[in-house]
C-alpha cells in the first residue's frame, strides 16, 4: 500500500489551472525529487499535500489519513518548509525552535533535549543563542528545516531547501537528507538545481503545466535508459563526429567543451566493440567512458520525450 496516494487532484486559481488531474503514489521511505519548470505547479502540489490548500477535486491520502477530512492529523504527521517562510527575527535560534516545539505540542520535559538533537542534525549548535535576524540566508534555511523537523515527522516536504546556501552548506544539506533517508522518513523535495538532489533521492516526479509528466524511480530509469558516453578525442573534427554518429546504438551526438557526448543504447559488449572500432579507424581516442546515470540525465531524457510528443 502506498504511503502517499494522490488521486485525480485538480486545483485552479482564477484563470489558471495549477494542477490538472494529477495522480501518483509514493511508497514509505522514498526520497522523491519534485522537478519541473517555474510555474509548473510544484508549490501548489506541496501545499495541497500538507493541507494548506484544498483542491477543487480529487483526493489525497497520507498514511491512511484523508488530507481534506483531517488536516490537523496531517499537520502533525508532516514537516513542511515553504520556499518563502518567515522567522521571528528578534528571537534567538533556540527560542524559534522552542516556539516550533510548543506549536507541535511537544512535552515540556523533552523540548530542550529535542532542540539540542535537531540543532546537531542541522549543524546549528553554534548558532543557538544568535538572533534569527542576524543569520545569513543559508543559516536561515537551516533553521527553517530544523523547525520542520522539531516534532520528528514521518513526512518531510521541502520546497527549495537549498535556496541561498553556499556550497559547503549544500553539502551539509545532502548529508542531512541521507541521514534522514536512513531513518525511514518519506521526503519530497523540490529544487531547480538537480545535481543537489541526485545524492539522496530515490525517485523523481516531473510536473509540467500542472500535469504529472512522469514518475520514475531512478533505479528503474537507469535500467531502461540509454547510457551517456563521454569520448575525448585529440583535435575533434567533423569526420570524427560523423564516424561516431554512424555507429550502431548511437544517438544524440553533440560536443561540449571539446568532449563528444552521445546517447548509447548498446550492451557492455557492444560498447567495447564501439571503442575497438574507433581505435581501428585510427581516431586518436584519449578517453572513453560511460557517465553515471544522473538525475539531470533522467530529467532531460523525459523532457526530450515530452517535447517530441507535442
Short mmCIF file of the C-alpha atoms (twelve columns), coordinates in Angstrom:
data_MODEL
# 
_entry.id   MODEL 
# 
loop_
_atom_site.group_PDB 
_atom_site.id 
_atom_site.type_symbol 
_atom_site.label_atom_id 
_atom_site.label_alt_id 
_atom_site.label_comp_id 
_atom_site.label_asym_id 
_atom_site.label_seq_id 
_atom_site.Cartn_x 
_atom_site.Cartn_y 
_atom_site.Cartn_z 
_atom_site.pdbx_PDB_model_num 
ATOM 1   C CA . UNK A 1   0.000   0.000  0.000   1 
ATOM 2   C CA . UNK A 2   1.262   3.453  -0.907  1 
ATOM 3   C CA . UNK A 3   2.213   5.750  1.951   1 
ATOM 4   C CA . UNK A 4   1.090   8.829  -0.007  1 
ATOM 5   C CA . UNK A 5   -1.660  8.433  -2.602  1 
ATOM 6   C CA . UNK A 6   -2.732  11.334 -4.833  1 
ATOM 7   C CA . UNK A 7   -5.825  10.632 -6.925  1 
ATOM 8   C CA . UNK A 8   -7.028  12.892 -9.755  1 
ATOM 9   C CA . UNK A 9   -6.219  16.160 -7.963  1 
ATOM 10  C CA . UNK A 10  -7.189  19.385 -9.692  1 
ATOM 11  C CA . UNK A 11  -6.528  22.865 -8.302  1 
ATOM 12  C CA . UNK A 12  -7.480  26.108 -10.025 1 
ATOM 13  C CA . UNK A 13  -6.562  29.704 -9.331  1 
ATOM 14  C CA . UNK A 14  -8.704  32.345 -11.039 1 
ATOM 15  C CA . UNK A 15  -7.915  32.000 -14.724 1 
ATOM 16  C CA . UNK A 16  -5.282  29.285 -14.268 1 
ATOM 17  C CA . UNK A 17  -5.375  25.548 -13.658 1 
ATOM 18  C CA . UNK A 18  -2.344  24.948 -11.432 1 
ATOM 19  C CA . UNK A 19  -2.908  21.180 -11.092 1 
ATOM 20  C CA . UNK A 20  -4.719  19.197 -13.748 1 
ATOM 21  C CA . UNK A 21  -5.904  15.683 -12.804 1 
ATOM 22  C CA . UNK A 22  -2.665  14.787 -11.014 1 
ATOM 23  C CA . UNK A 23  -2.263  11.221 -9.748  1 
ATOM 24  C CA . UNK A 24  0.703   9.334  -8.266  1 
ATOM 25  C CA . UNK A 25  1.672   7.199  -5.286  1 
ATOM 26  C CA . UNK A 26  4.785   7.212  -3.089  1 
ATOM 27  C CA . UNK A 27  5.968   4.246  -1.003  1 
ATOM 28  C CA . UNK A 28  7.039   4.787  2.592   1 
ATOM 29  C CA . UNK A 29  10.711  5.679  2.975   1 
ATOM 30  C CA . UNK A 30  11.050  7.180  -0.503  1 
ATOM 31  C CA . UNK A 31  13.005  10.377 -1.121  1 
ATOM 32  C CA . UNK A 32  11.305  11.997 -4.095  1 
ATOM 33  C CA . UNK A 33  12.638  14.847 -6.209  1 
ATOM 34  C CA . UNK A 34  9.764   17.031 -7.403  1 
ATOM 35  C CA . UNK A 35  11.021  18.799 -10.506 1 
ATOM 36  C CA . UNK A 36  9.689   20.912 -13.324 1 
ATOM 37  C CA . UNK A 37  9.932   24.430 -14.760 1 
ATOM 38  C CA . UNK A 38  8.781   27.561 -12.945 1 
ATOM 39  C CA . UNK A 39  5.000   27.764 -12.769 1 
ATOM 40  C CA . UNK A 40  4.560   24.025 -13.315 1 
ATOM 41  C CA . UNK A 41  2.540   23.566 -10.104 1 
ATOM 42  C CA . UNK A 42  5.174   22.181 -7.726  1 
ATOM 43  C CA . UNK A 43  4.496   24.556 -4.829  1 
ATOM 44  C CA . UNK A 44  0.726   24.233 -5.199  1 
ATOM 45  C CA . UNK A 45  1.058   20.450 -5.098  1 
ATOM 46  C CA . UNK A 46  3.166   20.623 -1.940  1 
ATOM 47  C CA . UNK A 47  0.669   22.927 -0.252  1 
ATOM 48  C CA . UNK A 48  -2.157  20.535 -1.102  1 
ATOM 49  C CA . UNK A 49  -0.165  17.617 0.313   1 
ATOM 50  C CA . UNK A 50  0.238   19.354 3.672   1 
ATOM 51  C CA . UNK A 51  -3.386  20.541 3.797   1 
ATOM 52  C CA . UNK A 52  -2.645  24.247 3.395   1 
ATOM 53  C CA . UNK A 53  -4.583  24.429 0.111   1 
ATOM 54  C CA . UNK A 54  -7.675  22.398 -0.739  1 
ATOM 55  C CA . UNK A 55  -8.027  21.094 -4.307  1 
ATOM 56  C CA . UNK A 56  -11.299 21.575 -6.152  1 
ATOM 57  C CA . UNK A 57  -11.456 17.859 -6.926  1 
ATOM 58  C CA . UNK A 58  -9.571  14.656 -6.255  1 
ATOM 59  C CA . UNK A 59  -8.291  13.044 -3.100  1 
ATOM 60  C CA . UNK A 60  -5.014  12.835 -1.153  1 
ATOM 61  C CA . UNK A 61  -4.398  10.033 1.347   1 
ATOM 62  C CA . UNK A 62  -1.331  10.190 3.600   1 
ATOM 63  C CA . UNK A 63  -0.555  7.183  5.785   1 
ATOM 64  C CA . UNK A 64  -4.229  6.225  5.682   1 
ATOM 65  C CA . UNK A 65  -5.439  9.741  6.540   1 
ATOM 66  C CA . UNK A 66  -7.635  11.713 4.139   1 
ATOM 67  C CA . UNK A 67  -5.908  15.098 3.960   1 
ATOM 68  C CA . UNK A 68  -9.104  17.055 3.349   1 
ATOM 69  C CA . UNK A 69  -11.061 15.334 6.122   1 
ATOM 70  C CA . UNK A 70  -8.391  15.500 8.848   1 
ATOM 71  C CA . UNK A 71  -5.891  18.288 8.091   1 
ATOM 72  C CA . UNK A 72  -4.750  18.558 11.729  1 
ATOM 73  C CA . UNK A 73  -3.592  14.935 11.707  1 
ATOM 74  C CA . UNK A 74  -1.663  15.660 8.521   1 
ATOM 75  C CA . UNK A 75  -0.033  18.739 10.089  1 
ATOM 76  C CA . UNK A 76  1.145   16.562 12.992  1 
ATOM 77  C CA . UNK A 77  2.475   13.951 10.576  1 
ATOM 78  C CA . UNK A 78  4.329   16.369 8.273   1 
ATOM 79  C CA . UNK A 79  7.225   18.755 8.489   1 
ATOM 80  C CA . UNK A 80  6.943   21.467 5.809   1 
ATOM 81  C CA . UNK A 81  9.343   24.171 4.678   1 
ATOM 82  C CA . UNK A 82  7.917   26.566 2.120   1 
ATOM 83  C CA . UNK A 83  10.008  28.339 -0.495  1 
ATOM 84  C CA . UNK A 84  9.434   31.675 1.252   1 
ATOM 85  C CA . UNK A 85  8.998   31.473 5.014   1 
ATOM 86  C CA . UNK A 86  9.120   33.917 7.884   1 
ATOM 87  C CA . UNK A 87  11.052  33.876 11.155  1 
ATOM 88  C CA . UNK A 88  10.737  35.954 14.295  1 
ATOM 89  C CA . UNK A 89  13.942  37.920 13.827  1 
ATOM 90  C CA . UNK A 90  14.036  39.187 17.418  1 
ATOM 91  C CA . UNK A 91  14.088  35.616 18.793  1 
ATOM 92  C CA . UNK A 92  17.201  33.507 19.141  1 
ATOM 93  C CA . UNK A 93  17.544  30.265 17.197  1 
ATOM 94  C CA . UNK A 94  16.830  28.358 20.418  1 
ATOM 95  C CA . UNK A 95  13.695  30.424 21.015  1 
ATOM 96  C CA . UNK A 96  12.498  29.857 17.436  1 
ATOM 97  C CA . UNK A 97  12.901  26.118 17.899  1 
ATOM 98  C CA . UNK A 98  11.177  26.290 21.286  1 
ATOM 99  C CA . UNK A 99  8.234   28.087 19.695  1 
ATOM 100 C CA . UNK A 100 8.069   25.429 16.957  1 
ATOM 101 C CA . UNK A 101 8.132   22.698 19.612  1 
ATOM 102 C CA . UNK A 102 5.290   24.366 21.552  1 
ATOM 103 C CA . UNK A 103 3.286   24.666 18.305  1 
ATOM 104 C CA . UNK A 104 3.642   20.918 17.800  1 
ATOM 105 C CA . UNK A 105 2.628   20.123 21.397  1 
ATOM 106 C CA . UNK A 106 5.915   18.506 22.371  1 
ATOM 107 C CA . UNK A 107 6.029   17.564 26.075  1 
ATOM 108 C CA . UNK A 108 7.726   20.357 28.028  1 
ATOM 109 C CA . UNK A 109 10.222  17.980 29.569  1 
ATOM 110 C CA . UNK A 110 11.508  16.857 26.151  1 
ATOM 111 C CA . UNK A 111 11.835  20.221 24.431  1 
ATOM 112 C CA . UNK A 112 15.397  21.130 25.479  1 
ATOM 113 C CA . UNK A 113 16.781  17.717 24.561  1 
ATOM 114 C CA . UNK A 114 14.910  17.716 21.241  1 
ATOM 115 C CA . UNK A 115 16.234  21.171 20.335  1 
ATOM 116 C CA . UNK A 116 19.814  20.065 21.010  1 
ATOM 117 C CA . UNK A 117 19.335  16.973 18.831  1 
ATOM 118 C CA . UNK A 118 17.760  18.864 15.929  1 
ATOM 119 C CA . UNK A 119 20.388  21.613 16.137  1 
ATOM 120 C CA . UNK A 120 23.090  18.971 15.828  1 
ATOM 121 C CA . UNK A 121 21.303  17.361 12.876  1 
ATOM 122 C CA . UNK A 122 21.099  20.669 11.018  1 
ATOM 123 C CA . UNK A 123 24.535  21.942 12.142  1 
ATOM 124 C CA . UNK A 124 23.087  24.834 14.139  1 
ATOM 125 C CA . UNK A 125 24.673  24.078 17.516  1 
ATOM 126 C CA . UNK A 126 26.979  27.107 17.380  1 
ATOM 127 C CA . UNK A 127 24.084  29.383 16.382  1 
ATOM 128 C CA . UNK A 128 21.549  28.546 19.101  1 
ATOM 129 C CA . UNK A 129 21.976  31.806 21.009  1 
ATOM 130 C CA . UNK A 130 22.139  34.069 17.949  1 
ATOM 131 C CA . UNK A 131 19.094  36.040 16.869  1 
ATOM 132 C CA . UNK A 132 17.330  34.772 13.761  1 
ATOM 133 C CA . UNK A 133 17.554  38.259 12.277  1 
ATOM 134 C CA . UNK A 134 21.348  38.114 12.399  1 
ATOM 135 C CA . UNK A 135 21.641  34.846 10.495  1 
ATOM 136 C CA . UNK A 136 22.843  34.577 6.911   1 
ATOM 137 C CA . UNK A 137 20.325  33.332 4.385   1 
ATOM 138 C CA . UNK A 138 21.902  29.882 4.413   1 
ATOM 139 C CA . UNK A 139 21.590  29.589 8.190   1 
ATOM 140 C CA . UNK A 140 18.002  30.851 7.997   1 
ATOM 141 C CA . UNK A 141 17.311  27.941 5.639   1 
ATOM 142 C CA . UNK A 142 18.871  25.527 8.125   1 
ATOM 143 C CA . UNK A 143 16.718  26.973 10.893  1 
ATOM 144 C CA . UNK A 144 13.603  26.541 8.736   1 
ATOM 145 C CA . UNK A 145 14.486  22.889 8.163   1 
ATOM 146 C CA . UNK A 146 15.165  22.404 11.889  1 
ATOM 147 C CA . UNK A 147 11.734  23.850 12.742  1 
ATOM 148 C CA . UNK A 148 10.136  21.460 10.250  1 
ATOM 149 C CA . UNK A 149 11.946  18.540 11.922  1 
ATOM 150 C CA . UNK A 150 11.293  19.503 15.537  1 
ATOM 151 C CA . UNK A 151 8.402   17.043 16.055  1 
ATOM 152 C CA . UNK A 152 10.126  14.148 14.267  1 
ATOM 153 C CA . UNK A 153 7.564   13.962 11.426  1 
ATOM 154 C CA . UNK A 154 7.000   10.849 9.330   1 
ATOM 155 C CA . UNK A 155 6.861   13.003 6.179   1 
ATOM 156 C CA . UNK A 156 9.178   15.896 5.314   1 
ATOM 157 C CA . UNK A 157 8.227   18.223 2.451   1 
ATOM 158 C CA . UNK A 158 10.802  20.845 1.457   1 
ATOM 159 C CA . UNK A 159 10.306  23.495 -1.209  1 
ATOM 160 C CA . UNK A 160 13.703  24.707 -2.486  1 
ATOM 161 C CA . UNK A 161 15.513  23.963 0.805   1 
ATOM 162 C CA . UNK A 162 18.977  24.830 -0.547  1 
ATOM 163 C CA . UNK A 163 17.956  28.332 -1.632  1 
ATOM 164 C CA . UNK A 164 20.608  30.802 -0.520  1 
ATOM 165 C CA . UNK A 165 23.003  28.188 0.813   1 
ATOM 166 C CA . UNK A 166 26.690  28.347 -0.032  1 
ATOM 167 C CA . UNK A 167 28.390  25.225 -1.494  1 
ATOM 168 C CA . UNK A 168 29.538  23.987 1.919   1 
ATOM 169 C CA . UNK A 169 26.029  24.343 3.359   1 
ATOM 170 C CA . UNK A 170 24.573  22.492 0.361   1 
ATOM 171 C CA . UNK A 171 26.929  19.591 1.056   1 
ATOM 172 C CA . UNK A 172 25.747  19.631 4.657   1 
ATOM 173 C CA . UNK A 173 22.134  19.535 3.478   1 
ATOM 174 C CA . UNK A 174 22.907  16.486 1.331   1 
ATOM 175 C CA . UNK A 175 24.429  14.769 4.370   1 
ATOM 176 C CA . UNK A 176 21.325  15.565 6.397   1 
ATOM 177 C CA . UNK A 177 18.990  14.227 3.707   1 
ATOM 178 C CA . UNK A 178 20.934  10.972 3.510   1 
ATOM 179 C CA . UNK A 179 20.751  10.566 7.294   1 
ATOM 180 C CA . UNK A 180 17.006  11.240 7.282   1 
ATOM 181 C CA . UNK A 181 16.521  8.758  4.452   1 
ATOM 182 C CA . UNK A 182 18.197  6.068  6.547   1 
ATOM 183 C CA . UNK A 183 15.771  6.759  9.411   1 
ATOM 184 C CA . UNK A 184 12.880  5.774  7.127   1 
ATOM 185 C CA . UNK A 185 11.288  9.188  6.645   1 
ATOM 186 C CA . UNK A 186 9.327   9.833  3.478   1 
ATOM 187 C CA . UNK A 187 10.700  13.006 1.891   1 
ATOM 188 C CA . UNK A 188 9.551   15.158 -1.013  1 
ATOM 189 C CA . UNK A 189 11.957  17.905 -2.028  1 
ATOM 190 C CA . UNK A 190 11.937  20.360 -4.906  1 
ATOM 191 C CA . UNK A 191 14.913  22.199 -6.359  1 
ATOM 192 C CA . UNK A 192 15.892  23.873 -9.605  1 
ATOM 193 C CA . UNK A 193 19.429  22.520 -9.191  1 
ATOM 194 C CA . UNK A 194 19.087  18.842 -9.996  1 
ATOM 195 C CA . UNK A 195 22.653  17.981 -9.079  1 
ATOM 196 C CA . UNK A 196 21.786  18.813 -5.465  1 
ATOM 197 C CA . UNK A 197 19.174  16.074 -5.389  1 
ATOM 198 C CA . UNK A 198 20.953  13.164 -7.019  1 
ATOM 199 C CA . UNK A 199 22.989  12.220 -3.927  1 
ATOM 200 C CA . UNK A 200 19.956  11.235 -1.900  1 
ATOM 201 C CA . UNK A 201 16.775  10.982 -3.995  1 
ATOM 202 C CA . UNK A 202 15.363  7.572  -4.885  1 
ATOM 203 C CA . UNK A 203 12.638  8.705  -7.284  1 
ATOM 204 C CA . UNK A 204 11.573  11.652 -9.385  1 
ATOM 205 C CA . UNK A 205 8.201   13.266 -10.094 1 
ATOM 206 C CA . UNK A 206 8.165   15.527 -13.140 1 
ATOM 207 C CA . UNK A 207 5.347   18.069 -13.355 1 
ATOM 208 C CA . UNK A 208 4.695   20.320 -16.362 1 
ATOM 209 C CA . UNK A 209 1.861   22.780 -16.908 1 
ATOM 210 C CA . UNK A 210 0.019   21.326 -13.928 1 
ATOM 211 C CA . UNK A 211 0.137   17.775 -15.288 1 
ATOM 212 C CA . UNK A 212 2.173   14.852 -13.999 1 
ATOM 213 C CA . UNK A 213 4.619   14.234 -16.823 1 
ATOM 214 C CA . UNK A 214 6.425   11.230 -15.360 1 
ATOM 215 C CA . UNK A 215 7.060   9.361  -12.108 1 
ATOM 216 C CA . UNK A 216 10.110  7.106  -12.115 1 
ATOM 217 C CA . UNK A 217 12.431  5.524  -9.618  1 
ATOM 218 C CA . UNK A 218 15.988  6.362  -10.550 1 
ATOM 219 C CA . UNK A 219 16.998  2.707  -10.410 1 
ATOM 220 C CA . UNK A 220 14.281  1.850  -12.940 1 
ATOM 221 C CA . UNK A 221 15.358  4.745  -15.117 1 
ATOM 222 C CA . UNK A 222 18.963  3.576  -15.107 1 
ATOM 223 C CA . UNK A 223 17.859  0.120  -16.117 1 
ATOM 224 C CA . UNK A 224 15.771  1.283  -19.034 1 
ATOM 225 C CA . UNK A 225 17.639  4.361  -20.200 1 
ATOM 226 C CA . UNK A 226 20.482  4.734  -22.588 1 
ATOM 227 C CA . UNK A 227 23.976  5.469  -21.335 1 
ATOM 228 C CA . UNK A 228 25.746  8.748  -21.875 1 
ATOM 229 C CA . UNK A 229 29.165  8.105  -23.389 1 
ATOM 230 C CA . UNK A 230 31.943  10.672 -22.961 1 
ATOM 231 C CA . UNK A 231 34.564  10.386 -25.702 1 
ATOM 232 C CA . UNK A 232 37.664  12.572 -25.570 1 
ATOM 233 C CA . UNK A 233 39.473  12.787 -28.921 1 
ATOM 234 C CA . UNK A 234 42.555  14.828 -29.728 1 
ATOM 235 C CA . UNK A 235 41.518  17.700 -32.022 1 
ATOM 236 C CA . UNK A 236 37.932  16.654 -32.743 1 
ATOM 237 C CA . UNK A 237 36.914  17.065 -36.397 1 
ATOM 238 C CA . UNK A 238 33.644  16.846 -38.303 1 
ATOM 239 C CA . UNK A 239 34.852  13.489 -39.651 1 
ATOM 240 C CA . UNK A 240 35.205  12.180 -36.090 1 
ATOM 241 C CA . UNK A 241 31.700  13.358 -35.228 1 
ATOM 242 C CA . UNK A 242 30.327  11.782 -38.395 1 
ATOM 243 C CA . UNK A 243 32.050  8.457  -37.638 1 
ATOM 244 C CA . UNK A 244 30.661  8.367  -34.098 1 
ATOM 245 C CA . UNK A 245 27.127  9.251  -35.209 1 
ATOM 246 C CA . UNK A 246 27.068  6.354  -37.713 1 
ATOM 247 C CA . UNK A 247 27.960  3.671  -35.163 1 
ATOM 248 C CA . UNK A 248 25.284  1.165  -34.028 1 
ATOM 249 C CA . UNK A 249 23.163  2.136  -30.981 1 
ATOM 250 C CA . UNK A 250 24.418  5.758  -31.036 1 
ATOM 251 C CA . UNK A 251 22.091  8.769  -30.977 1 
ATOM 252 C CA . UNK A 252 22.041  12.431 -29.907 1 
ATOM 253 C CA . UNK A 253 25.700  13.099 -30.673 1 
ATOM 254 C CA . UNK A 254 26.910  16.500 -29.522 1 
ATOM 255 C CA . UNK A 255 30.116  18.183 -28.431 1 
ATOM 256 C CA . UNK A 256 30.586  20.098 -25.164 1 
ATOM 257 C CA . UNK A 257 33.883  21.741 -24.216 1 
ATOM 258 C CA . UNK A 258 35.740  19.614 -26.758 1 
ATOM 259 C CA . UNK A 259 34.233  16.331 -25.487 1 
ATOM 260 C CA . UNK A 260 31.943  14.205 -27.651 1 
ATOM 261 C CA . UNK A 261 28.808  13.155 -25.770 1 
ATOM 262 C CA . UNK A 262 26.362  10.658 -27.171 1 
ATOM 263 C CA . UNK A 263 23.445  8.544  -26.038 1 
ATOM 264 C CA . UNK A 264 24.280  4.859  -26.303 1 
ATOM 265 C CA . UNK A 265 21.762  2.003  -26.070 1 
ATOM 266 C CA . UNK A 266 24.116  -0.930 -26.665 1 
ATOM 267 C CA . UNK A 267 25.236  -3.590 -24.202 1 
ATOM 268 C CA . UNK A 268 28.589  -3.561 -22.411 1 
ATOM 269 C CA . UNK A 269 29.992  -5.939 -25.029 1 
ATOM 270 C CA . UNK A 270 28.732  -3.723 -27.850 1 
ATOM 271 C CA . UNK A 271 30.252  -0.726 -26.081 1 
ATOM 272 C CA . UNK A 272 33.663  -2.457 -26.128 1 
ATOM 273 C CA . UNK A 273 33.186  -3.150 -29.846 1 
ATOM 274 C CA . UNK A 274 32.431  0.548  -30.358 1 
ATOM 275 C CA . UNK A 275 35.751  1.511  -28.733 1 
ATOM 276 C CA . UNK A 276 37.614  -1.042 -30.864 1 
ATOM 277 C CA . UNK A 277 36.013  0.479  -33.982 1 
ATOM 278 C CA . UNK A 278 37.240  3.945  -33.011 1 
ATOM 279 C CA . UNK A 279 40.792  2.674  -32.483 1 
ATOM 280 C CA . UNK A 280 40.729  0.612  -35.702 1 
ATOM 281 C CA . UNK A 281 39.703  3.757  -37.606 1 
ATOM 282 C CA . UNK A 282 42.863  5.446  -36.274 1 
ATOM 283 C CA . UNK A 283 40.837  8.000  -34.338 1 
ATOM 284 C CA . UNK A 284 43.048  9.443  -31.533 1 
ATOM 285 C CA . UNK A 285 40.897  8.473  -28.530 1 
ATOM 286 C CA . UNK A 286 42.231  9.881  -25.254 1 
ATOM 287 C CA . UNK A 287 39.339  8.816  -23.040 1 
ATOM 288 C CA . UNK A 288 36.211  6.696  -23.458 1 
ATOM 289 C CA . UNK A 289 33.770  6.214  -20.589 1 
ATOM 290 C CA . UNK A 290 30.108  5.836  -19.733 1 
ATOM 291 C CA . UNK A 291 28.889  8.640  -17.493 1 
ATOM 292 C CA . UNK A 292 26.904  7.606  -14.438 1 
ATOM 293 C CA . UNK A 293 23.140  7.889  -14.743 1 
ATOM 294 C CA . UNK A 294 22.200  11.142 -13.071 1 
ATOM 295 C CA . UNK A 295 19.003  12.878 -12.072 1 
ATOM 296 C CA . UNK A 296 19.804  15.536 -14.668 1 
ATOM 297 C CA . UNK A 297 20.117  12.871 -17.376 1 
ATOM 298 C CA . UNK A 298 16.794  11.370 -16.363 1 
ATOM 299 C CA . UNK A 299 15.037  14.742 -16.378 1 
ATOM 300 C CA . UNK A 300 16.473  15.785 -19.737 1 
ATOM 301 C CA . UNK A 301 15.551  12.427 -21.263 1 
ATOM 302 C CA . UNK A 302 11.960  12.815 -20.063 1 
ATOM 303 C CA . UNK A 303 11.874  16.458 -21.218 1 
ATOM 304 C CA . UNK A 304 13.060  15.471 -24.690 1 
ATOM 305 C CA . UNK A 305 10.418  12.763 -24.953 1 
ATOM 306 C CA . UNK A 306 7.712   15.212 -23.835 1 
ATOM 307 C CA . UNK A 307 8.805   17.769 -26.443 1 
ATOM 308 C CA . UNK A 308 8.758   15.139 -29.180 1 
ATOM 309 C CA . UNK A 309 5.164   14.187 -28.330 1 
ATOM 310 C CA . UNK A 310 3.923   17.755 -28.814 1 
# 
